[in-house]
Amino acid sequence: MSETHEKRLFGLVLILVVVVALLAGVATYSSYMKPAPVIPPAGTEKTISVGGTGTVSMSPDIGWFTASVVTQAATAAQTEQQDNDAMSKVIFALKSAGIAEKDIQTVEFSLSPIYQDSKEPGKMPILVGYSLRHSIRVTVNDVNALGKMLDLAISNGANNVSGVYFGLSDAKAKQAESQALDLAVKDADNRAETIANAMGVNLVGPISVSIGYYYAPVAMDLKGGAAQAPVMPGQLDYTVSVQIAYAFT
């Protein structure tokens, strides 16, 4: 081998040694570098989602009912006049007993023709008169006076009373809502804490809340239209439900 070839071979070996040394250095340096933190994409927080319920029982402080006058006559004008006379008497009695005008609302006023089948085959039914149904909704702000108002309506001409309900005034409903909501949130908090403890994680706090309400007035069944029966309002349940998502670490 000539001297020139030996020099070339030595140069190539030297370059290879340098490259290997550089690669080894880079690998050693990289082994001491901390891995870059992984940032989760937005909206991927770890959460525990639970529901909570709170129910408050309260005594009703208002009531309402529907009083109807049903009249029949040969003509529409006669029917309307009879209705006007009868309903005016009912409304006057209620107002005289302390019911405010704003608490008396017309909820139905329907005039219908009355037909009778013809005795002759093939003939059209015969118009024999008209029937008018006039209904008012009466709100009683003193629940203890509800029975008295029912009696007044019937004794002064209302020939049908229905839809008797007990409920909460606006002020009392807001009070019930506040108390029930507080109970619902505490219930959700307790559930989330129990789950977090079982999982061995720590709650950070709520990140979303949704609320639902349930409140149904109590209906009273007037069997046979017996308004003289004792009026017992009982208790009303006001329920609030919440769905809360808690972040945890």
Backbone bond lengths (Angstrom), bond angles and torsions (degrees), N, CA, C in turn:
res aa  C-N    CA-C-N  psi(-1)  N-CA   C-N-CA  omega(-1)  CA-C   N-CA-C  phi
1 M - - - 1.479 - - 1.524 106.84 -
2 S 1.343 114.48 134.79 1.469 119.00 -177.58 1.517 109.73 -75.66
3 E 1.288 116.85 164.39 1.470 123.33 179.37 1.519 110.74 -63.46
4 T 1.351 117.36 -34.11 1.471 121.45 -178.67 1.518 110.45 -66.73
5 H 1.379 114.76 -42.89 1.464 118.88 179.36 1.516 111.09 -64.82
6 E 1.336 117.13 -38.24 1.455 120.68 179.09 1.533 111.49 -62.73
7 K 1.335 116.66 -39.99 1.469 120.36 179.73 1.538 110.67 -65.37
8 R 1.351 116.43 -41.87 1.462 119.85 179.30 1.522 111.01 -62.74
9 L 1.345 116.18 -43.99 1.456 120.78 -179.69 1.526 110.76 -63.44
10 F 1.334 116.06 -41.62 1.462 119.90 178.94 1.529 110.57 -63.20
11 G 1.339 117.31 -38.33 1.472 121.05 -179.75 1.504 111.68 -66.03
12 L 1.346 116.90 -41.02 1.456 120.16 179.25 1.527 111.66 -65.09
13 V 1.320 116.42 -40.74 1.465 120.95 178.97 1.518 109.97 -64.43
14 L 1.326 116.63 -40.64 1.464 120.92 179.39 1.518 111.19 -63.04
15 I 1.336 117.08 -42.42 1.475 120.62 179.43 1.519 110.23 -64.33
16 L 1.338 117.06 -40.64 1.473 121.41 -179.67 1.527 110.20 -63.48
17 V 1.317 118.22 -40.59 1.458 121.89 179.39 1.519 110.70 -64.00
18 V 1.318 116.62 -40.84 1.470 120.57 179.84 1.533 110.83 -64.36
19 V 1.356 116.67 -43.50 1.453 120.67 -179.13 1.529 110.84 -63.08
20 V 1.348 116.47 -43.62 1.462 120.72 178.71 1.522 110.56 -62.02
21 A 1.308 117.03 -41.08 1.466 120.33 179.54 1.527 111.36 -64.18
22 L 1.340 116.80 -40.43 1.472 120.20 178.96 1.522 111.41 -64.28
23 L 1.328 116.38 -43.77 1.464 119.91 179.38 1.517 111.46 -63.02
24 A 1.327 116.67 -38.82 1.466 120.44 178.66 1.523 110.46 -66.14
25 G 1.311 116.82 -36.11 1.467 119.97 179.16 1.515 111.87 -68.00
26 V 1.325 115.48 -41.82 1.460 119.65 178.94 1.530 110.37 -62.65
27 A 1.337 117.26 -42.27 1.457 121.17 179.53 1.518 111.43 -63.75
28 T 1.320 116.57 -40.87 1.462 120.10 179.41 1.521 111.06 -65.47
29 Y 1.343 117.59 -41.08 1.471 121.58 179.51 1.529 110.94 -65.20
30 S 1.329 115.33 -40.57 1.459 119.34 -178.35 1.513 111.47 -65.75
31 S 1.349 117.76 -30.91 1.461 120.15 -178.61 1.508 111.91 -67.86
32 Y 1.336 118.41 -21.23 1.460 121.99 -179.93 1.524 112.59 -93.92
33 M 1.304 119.06 -7.14 1.466 122.37 -179.87 1.523 110.18 -80.51
34 K 1.362 116.74 137.09 1.460 122.11 176.61 1.521 109.82 -74.63
35 P 1.322 117.48 141.56 1.482 118.80 178.56 1.521 110.83 -66.67
36 A 1.310 116.98 143.91 1.468 121.83 -179.84 1.522 109.41 -65.74
37 P 1.354 118.71 137.90 1.470 120.88 -179.53 1.525 111.41 -63.17
38 V 1.329 115.47 140.87 1.466 120.81 178.68 1.523 108.00 -91.57
39 I 1.321 117.90 117.55 1.463 122.97 -179.16 1.526 108.58 -96.48
40 P 1.339 117.48 115.97 1.475 118.98 -179.39 1.517 110.56 -66.19
41 P 1.300 117.28 146.24 1.466 119.67 177.66 1.517 111.40 -63.45
42 A 1.333 115.13 154.30 1.466 120.28 -178.60 1.526 110.14 -60.06
43 G 1.344 115.56 145.24 1.454 120.20 177.48 1.517 114.30 84.67
44 T 1.368 116.50 8.41 1.462 118.54 -179.96 1.525 111.25 -113.74
45 E 1.347 117.30 30.19 1.458 119.74 178.63 1.527 109.96 -62.18
46 K 1.312 113.77 145.61 1.464 119.30 175.57 1.525 107.94 -77.60
47 T 1.322 116.31 125.80 1.468 119.53 -174.57 1.519 111.76 -134.16
48 I 1.314 114.22 156.07 1.460 123.34 169.67 1.522 106.29 -117.86
49 S 1.319 117.57 121.03 1.458 121.80 -177.81 1.522 108.99 -108.11
50 V 1.335 116.09 124.51 1.468 120.93 -178.23 1.524 110.33 -134.58
51 G 1.311 115.69 160.80 1.459 121.75 175.08 1.517 110.21 -112.14
52 G 1.307 116.28 149.47 1.460 121.86 176.88 1.514 110.00 -135.35
53 T 1.320 116.61 149.46 1.466 121.27 -178.48 1.523 110.15 -133.39
54 G 1.320 115.43 138.46 1.456 120.87 175.60 1.513 109.93 -132.72
55 T 1.316 117.25 131.19 1.463 122.38 -178.95 1.518 110.12 -126.62
56 V 1.332 115.39 132.32 1.460 121.64 178.23 1.524 108.31 -121.27
57 S 1.327 116.87 130.49 1.466 121.71 177.47 1.525 109.30 -100.57
58 M 1.324 116.09 130.74 1.458 121.28 -179.24 1.521 110.69 -137.52
59 S 1.311 115.80 154.34 1.462 120.76 175.32 1.525 109.20 -80.57
60 P 1.327 119.02 132.34 1.461 121.16 178.35 1.527 111.16 -60.82
61 D 1.329 115.45 146.80 1.469 118.46 176.86 1.525 112.18 -121.25
62 I 1.350 118.05 -0.67 1.465 120.89 174.53 1.536 108.58 -137.78
63 G 1.322 115.56 163.07 1.456 120.71 176.08 1.522 109.60 -148.39
64 W 1.295 116.59 163.50 1.469 119.81 176.97 1.528 109.33 -152.74
65 F 1.316 115.00 158.68 1.461 120.63 179.53 1.522 108.95 -152.00
66 T 1.321 115.14 165.17 1.468 121.93 177.43 1.519 108.96 -110.76
67 A 1.335 116.02 124.01 1.469 121.80 177.80 1.526 108.12 -112.40
68 S 1.317 116.11 132.11 1.468 120.45 -176.47 1.521 111.36 -123.83
69 V 1.316 113.99 146.27 1.469 122.06 171.78 1.523 106.85 -119.26
70 V 1.318 117.06 122.06 1.460 122.23 178.40 1.526 108.11 -114.11
71 T 1.326 115.67 122.08 1.472 120.66 -178.47 1.527 110.48 -125.56
72 Q 1.324 115.10 154.29 1.459 121.16 177.46 1.528 109.17 -137.65
73 A 1.352 115.60 142.23 1.470 120.92 177.60 1.525 108.58 -156.95
74 A 1.318 114.76 172.97 1.467 119.71 -175.44 1.522 112.41 -71.31
75 T 1.343 117.09 -32.52 1.463 120.60 -179.00 1.526 109.74 -122.78
76 A 1.332 115.54 161.45 1.460 120.40 178.95 1.524 110.60 -63.51
77 A 1.341 116.86 -39.99 1.465 120.70 -178.98 1.527 111.03 -63.64
78 Q 1.325 116.82 -43.33 1.462 120.58 179.05 1.538 111.18 -64.09
79 T 1.334 115.53 -39.77 1.473 120.32 179.70 1.522 110.50 -63.31
80 E 1.335 116.28 -45.42 1.457 120.49 180.00 1.528 111.85 -64.66
81 Q 1.329 116.57 -37.63 1.466 119.91 179.21 1.534 110.54 -66.09
82 Q 1.334 116.77 -43.15 1.466 119.65 177.84 1.530 111.12 -62.48
83 D 1.318 115.68 -40.88 1.472 119.31 178.53 1.525 110.69 -64.12
84 N 1.326 116.15 -43.82 1.457 120.25 -179.09 1.536 111.13 -60.07
85 D 1.333 116.47 -42.55 1.463 120.75 179.62 1.528 111.20 -64.34
86 A 1.331 116.17 -45.02 1.469 120.42 -176.21 1.526 112.00 -71.28
87 M 1.349 117.06 -46.82 1.463 119.71 -177.30 1.521 111.56 -69.45
88 S 1.316 117.34 -34.88 1.477 120.30 177.67 1.529 110.23 -60.64
89 K 1.333 115.98 -38.53 1.458 120.16 179.16 1.537 111.01 -66.35
90 V 1.343 116.66 -40.32 1.473 121.39 178.90 1.526 110.03 -63.49
91 I 1.337 116.19 -48.26 1.469 120.64 -176.88 1.527 110.62 -65.40
92 F 1.332 116.96 -40.34 1.469 120.21 179.69 1.530 110.34 -61.87
93 A 1.321 117.38 -41.54 1.467 120.95 -179.75 1.528 110.87 -64.92
94 L 1.329 117.42 -40.41 1.463 121.19 -179.71 1.530 111.15 -67.80
95 K 1.325 116.69 -43.72 1.467 120.24 178.33 1.530 110.83 -63.16
96 S 1.325 115.99 -41.19 1.466 120.02 -179.60 1.530 111.02 -63.79
97 A 1.342 116.00 -25.11 1.462 120.27 -179.66 1.534 112.19 -88.36
98 G 1.343 116.72 0.79 1.467 119.41 175.76 1.506 116.38 110.69
99 I 1.320 118.93 2.19 1.470 120.71 178.30 1.535 108.80 -79.00
100 A 1.319 116.99 125.34 1.467 121.57 -179.43 1.528 110.30 -72.26
101 E 1.323 115.71 152.80 1.468 120.60 -179.39 1.527 111.69 -59.45
102 K 1.344 116.69 -36.84 1.472 120.27 -179.03 1.529 111.75 -66.67
103 D 1.331 117.22 -16.98 1.461 121.10 -179.11 1.521 112.49 -95.99
104 I 1.333 116.62 9.66 1.466 121.71 174.85 1.525 107.50 -119.84
105 Q 1.320 116.61 115.60 1.467 121.06 -174.35 1.525 110.76 -129.49
106 T 1.332 116.49 130.44 1.460 120.54 175.43 1.524 109.34 -72.77
107 V 1.335 116.78 125.24 1.461 120.98 -179.22 1.531 112.17 -114.90
108 E 1.343 116.87 -10.66 1.465 119.55 177.00 1.527 109.41 -157.51
109 F 1.332 114.66 136.53 1.464 120.96 174.39 1.526 105.70 -149.75
110 S 1.334 116.09 97.29 1.459 119.55 -174.90 1.523 111.05 -129.48
111 L 1.329 115.32 128.96 1.458 123.36 178.83 1.527 108.46 -111.20
112 S 1.321 116.28 123.97 1.464 120.20 -176.02 1.527 110.77 -128.56
113 P 1.315 116.88 140.02 1.473 119.11 176.32 1.527 110.51 -73.60
114 I 1.323 115.80 151.35 1.461 121.60 177.46 1.531 107.76 -112.68
115 Y 1.320 116.41 123.42 1.464 121.27 -178.77 1.528 110.27 -112.52
116 Q 1.309 113.76 150.60 1.464 121.20 176.10 1.520 108.50 -125.41
117 D 1.320 114.30 134.85 1.464 117.74 -179.21 1.529 110.90 -61.72
118 S 1.316 115.82 138.60 1.466 121.44 178.64 1.530 110.10 -71.05
119 K 1.319 115.70 142.44 1.467 120.50 178.43 1.521 111.18 -76.16
120 E 1.340 116.08 -16.61 1.458 120.06 179.63 1.523 109.58 -93.26
121 P 1.313 118.71 126.39 1.470 122.31 -179.57 1.525 111.30 -56.98
122 G 1.331 116.07 137.99 1.451 121.58 176.81 1.511 114.85 83.87
123 K 1.326 117.44 -6.62 1.462 120.63 -179.68 1.533 110.61 -86.48
124 M 1.337 115.94 149.40 1.459 121.50 178.15 1.528 110.46 -68.75
125 P 1.348 117.69 151.38 1.471 120.17 175.71 1.532 110.74 -56.83
126 I 1.319 115.97 151.88 1.466 121.77 -175.78 1.527 109.91 -102.53
127 L 1.335 115.51 133.44 1.461 120.82 176.47 1.535 108.50 -74.58
128 V 1.338 116.23 120.36 1.458 119.54 -176.77 1.530 113.08 -115.28
129 G 1.335 117.63 -6.87 1.456 118.85 179.05 1.518 111.83 165.84
130 Y 1.332 115.15 -166.02 1.473 121.46 -177.65 1.526 109.51 -136.78
131 S 1.320 114.60 150.39 1.460 121.50 176.40 1.522 108.25 -124.98
132 L 1.324 114.95 133.90 1.461 119.30 -179.16 1.535 108.99 -124.56
133 R 1.309 115.43 129.90 1.472 121.30 176.31 1.525 108.41 -114.49
134 H 1.322 116.03 120.90 1.470 122.78 -177.70 1.530 107.50 -123.05
135 S 1.344 116.65 116.82 1.464 120.74 -176.45 1.525 110.43 -121.39
136 I 1.319 115.25 140.02 1.461 120.88 176.00 1.530 109.05 -124.47
137 R 1.313 114.55 146.64 1.477 119.74 173.41 1.515 107.80 -101.16
138 V 1.323 115.16 127.58 1.464 121.51 -176.85 1.528 108.91 -113.73
139 T 1.334 116.70 121.30 1.463 121.75 177.25 1.521 109.05 -99.45
140 V 1.326 115.67 127.46 1.466 121.92 -178.71 1.525 107.68 -111.81
141 N 1.331 117.26 111.95 1.459 121.15 -175.42 1.529 113.41 -79.53
142 D 1.313 117.14 -9.25 1.459 122.07 172.58 1.522 106.84 -113.29
143 V 1.344 115.75 103.73 1.455 119.46 -173.23 1.529 111.97 -61.04
144 N 1.322 117.50 -26.51 1.467 120.61 179.75 1.532 112.52 -70.41
145 A 1.338 116.30 -16.81 1.466 120.13 -178.94 1.527 112.23 -96.83
146 L 1.333 116.96 2.56 1.467 119.43 -175.31 1.527 111.94 -61.72
147 G 1.322 117.45 -44.62 1.462 120.08 -179.84 1.513 112.43 -60.06
148 K 1.320 116.42 -41.04 1.465 120.91 179.03 1.521 110.75 -62.36
149 M 1.348 117.48 -41.30 1.462 121.05 -178.81 1.525 111.20 -68.37
150 L 1.315 117.07 -34.93 1.463 120.15 175.31 1.533 110.42 -62.27
151 D 1.312 115.86 -45.30 1.473 120.44 178.35 1.522 111.49 -60.50
152 L 1.342 116.11 -43.07 1.472 120.68 -179.02 1.519 111.20 -61.72
153 A 1.345 115.87 -43.92 1.466 119.41 -178.10 1.523 110.67 -62.07
154 I 1.320 116.70 -44.75 1.466 120.29 -177.66 1.527 111.67 -70.09
155 S 1.319 115.86 -43.94 1.475 119.08 -176.95 1.525 112.46 -69.57
156 N 1.334 117.57 -15.58 1.464 120.20 -179.06 1.526 113.55 -108.01
157 G 1.332 116.32 15.43 1.459 117.54 170.40 1.513 117.19 124.43
158 A 1.315 119.76 -11.19 1.464 120.09 176.93 1.528 108.42 -71.64
159 N 1.334 117.02 121.81 1.458 119.14 -177.59 1.526 113.06 -101.00
160 N 1.333 116.03 9.35 1.458 120.32 172.98 1.520 108.91 -155.94
161 V 1.332 117.04 129.51 1.468 122.52 175.64 1.518 108.01 -126.99
162 S 1.331 116.37 129.27 1.466 120.32 -177.33 1.528 109.06 -149.82
163 G 1.325 115.70 -179.83 1.459 120.89 175.63 1.511 113.23 57.60
164 V 1.326 117.19 49.58 1.464 120.92 179.15 1.525 108.51 -87.71
165 Y 1.333 116.51 121.34 1.461 121.77 -176.89 1.524 110.94 -132.73
166 F 1.342 114.51 154.77 1.459 122.30 171.84 1.521 107.82 -117.90
167 G 1.337 115.94 140.43 1.452 119.15 -178.97 1.509 112.51 -149.15
168 L 1.333 115.06 -168.20 1.459 122.62 -179.37 1.519 109.86 -111.99
169 S 1.303 116.20 139.30 1.456 120.77 173.26 1.532 108.82 -66.93
170 D 1.337 117.36 166.15 1.471 120.86 -178.66 1.524 111.49 -57.45
171 A 1.338 116.44 -43.98 1.466 119.82 -177.98 1.525 111.13 -63.67
172 K 1.333 116.33 -43.47 1.463 119.88 -177.99 1.533 110.84 -72.53
173 A 1.331 117.08 -32.96 1.463 120.34 178.03 1.531 110.59 -66.00
174 K 1.346 117.42 -39.48 1.468 120.56 177.68 1.525 110.92 -64.80
175 Q 1.323 116.38 -38.23 1.463 120.59 177.82 1.532 109.98 -63.92
176 A 1.334 116.72 -44.99 1.463 120.79 179.17 1.527 110.99 -63.93
177 E 1.331 116.33 -40.46 1.467 120.47 179.65 1.527 111.30 -61.57
178 S 1.329 116.96 -44.64 1.456 121.36 -178.98 1.527 111.31 -62.48
179 Q 1.329 116.62 -44.57 1.459 120.39 -179.38 1.534 111.40 -67.27
180 A 1.330 116.49 -42.02 1.467 120.42 -179.27 1.527 111.19 -67.37
181 L 1.335 116.89 -37.21 1.462 120.48 178.78 1.522 111.06 -65.10
182 D 1.325 116.48 -40.96 1.469 120.80 178.02 1.532 110.26 -60.88
183 L 1.334 116.64 -43.42 1.463 120.55 178.90 1.527 111.64 -65.56
184 A 1.323 117.02 -38.23 1.467 121.25 -178.55 1.527 111.13 -65.82
185 V 1.332 117.15 -43.31 1.470 120.81 179.77 1.527 110.33 -65.59
186 K 1.328 117.29 -42.52 1.465 120.18 178.09 1.531 110.89 -62.47
187 D 1.321 116.21 -38.38 1.463 120.34 177.90 1.524 110.60 -63.00
188 A 1.340 116.82 -43.41 1.463 121.00 178.59 1.535 110.71 -65.04
189 D 1.336 117.21 -42.04 1.472 121.05 178.23 1.529 110.90 -58.59
190 N 1.327 116.82 -45.50 1.465 120.72 -179.36 1.526 111.63 -63.32
191 R 1.318 116.25 -40.77 1.463 119.82 178.91 1.529 111.06 -64.53
192 A 1.339 116.06 -43.53 1.468 119.92 -179.61 1.526 111.27 -64.73
193 E 1.325 117.54 -40.98 1.468 121.64 178.15 1.524 110.82 -62.17
194 T 1.338 116.74 -42.50 1.460 120.80 179.79 1.523 111.22 -61.46
195 I 1.340 116.02 -44.32 1.462 120.70 -179.90 1.522 110.37 -66.46
196 A 1.342 117.00 -43.63 1.473 120.77 -179.41 1.529 110.83 -62.02
197 N 1.334 116.88 -42.48 1.465 119.98 179.00 1.523 111.19 -63.36
198 A 1.325 116.10 -40.52 1.460 119.72 179.40 1.531 111.50 -65.56
199 M 1.323 117.09 -31.88 1.469 121.89 -179.98 1.527 112.61 -86.63
200 G 1.339 116.03 -13.34 1.460 119.09 -177.98 1.511 113.23 73.04
201 V 1.321 117.04 33.97 1.460 121.32 179.20 1.523 108.95 -121.96
202 N 1.342 115.35 169.28 1.455 121.44 -178.84 1.528 110.28 -111.78
203 L 1.324 116.17 131.78 1.456 120.06 176.66 1.520 109.86 -75.48
204 V 1.327 115.82 137.18 1.468 121.08 176.36 1.523 109.62 -92.55
205 G 1.313 116.83 -44.05 1.462 121.25 -179.27 1.509 111.15 154.49
206 P 1.324 117.21 167.69 1.470 120.47 -179.75 1.521 111.36 -71.30
207 I 1.328 115.84 141.54 1.463 120.26 177.80 1.528 111.98 -117.78
208 S 1.337 117.10 -13.85 1.471 119.41 175.26 1.523 108.91 -157.08
209 V 1.336 114.96 146.42 1.461 121.30 -178.98 1.527 109.15 -140.33
210 S 1.318 117.07 135.04 1.464 121.71 171.31 1.518 108.05 -127.12
211 I 1.337 116.47 145.45 1.461 121.78 -172.40 1.518 110.19 -125.83
212 G 1.328 116.14 141.76 1.455 122.03 174.34 1.522 110.01 -132.26
213 Y 1.343 116.36 151.70 1.461 120.90 -177.01 1.522 109.60 -124.59
214 Y 1.329 114.91 149.88 1.460 119.50 172.32 1.524 108.14 -144.78
215 Y 1.317 114.83 119.22 1.465 120.28 179.51 1.524 106.95 -148.30
216 A 1.309 117.04 117.19 1.465 121.49 -178.59 1.523 109.83 -121.64
217 P 1.323 117.91 121.63 1.466 119.88 174.62 1.521 110.77 -58.87
218 V 1.318 115.97 152.90 1.461 121.54 -179.64 1.522 109.75 -89.93
219 A 1.318 116.37 128.47 1.467 120.97 178.87 1.518 109.80 -91.19
220 M 1.334 115.20 146.17 1.461 120.82 176.39 1.517 108.32 -114.88
221 D 1.320 116.07 128.54 1.461 121.16 -178.09 1.532 109.53 -88.61
222 L 1.342 115.32 114.84 1.471 119.87 176.31 1.527 108.18 -93.24
223 K 1.300 116.29 88.02 1.466 119.62 -178.59 1.529 110.65 -67.34
224 G 1.312 114.07 124.03 1.459 119.03 179.01 1.514 112.68 69.58
225 G 1.346 116.78 14.24 1.462 119.83 179.27 1.510 112.88 70.02
226 A 1.333 117.39 26.29 1.468 120.96 -176.88 1.514 110.14 -80.95
227 A 1.319 116.32 84.81 1.454 120.41 -178.47 1.520 111.93 -71.11
228 Q 1.341 117.53 -16.29 1.457 120.32 -178.51 1.524 112.16 -76.58
229 A 1.344 117.56 -7.20 1.458 120.42 -179.94 1.526 109.63 -64.75
230 P 1.351 117.98 148.14 1.462 120.72 179.01 1.526 111.18 -57.38
231 V 1.326 116.90 136.80 1.454 122.35 179.86 1.520 108.55 -94.74
232 M 1.346 117.08 113.63 1.455 122.95 -178.26 1.525 109.32 -118.95
233 P 1.315 118.64 100.27 1.467 121.13 -174.50 1.519 114.74 -70.69
234 G 1.340 118.34 -27.04 1.462 120.28 179.77 1.519 112.48 67.75
235 Q 1.343 116.35 -145.54 1.463 122.75 -177.74 1.527 110.37 -122.02
236 L 1.335 115.07 149.25 1.457 121.78 175.93 1.523 109.07 -112.54
237 D 1.338 116.53 140.37 1.459 121.20 175.68 1.522 110.03 -102.61
238 Y 1.335 115.70 128.14 1.464 122.02 175.83 1.525 106.07 -113.68
239 T 1.329 116.99 115.87 1.465 121.88 -174.05 1.528 111.34 -116.14
240 V 1.322 115.24 135.95 1.469 122.19 174.64 1.518 107.82 -122.97
241 S 1.318 117.36 133.15 1.465 122.16 175.87 1.522 108.93 -117.40
242 V 1.332 116.61 144.38 1.457 121.66 177.71 1.509 109.64 -129.36
243 Q 1.310 116.27 148.91 1.466 123.10 172.50 1.526 106.05 -122.94
244 I 1.336 116.52 115.03 1.464 120.93 -174.29 1.534 109.75 -122.60
245 A 1.335 115.89 134.78 1.465 121.99 174.95 1.527 107.79 -104.78
246 Y 1.345 116.75 125.08 1.471 122.69 -179.27 1.533 108.64 -109.30
247 A 1.333 117.10 133.66 1.453 120.80 171.62 1.518 109.08 -79.54
248 F 1.352 117.11 148.23 1.457 119.52 178.00 1.536 110.08 -141.52
249 T 1.331 114.41 160.23 1.471 119.97 178.64 1.521 108.73 -124.04
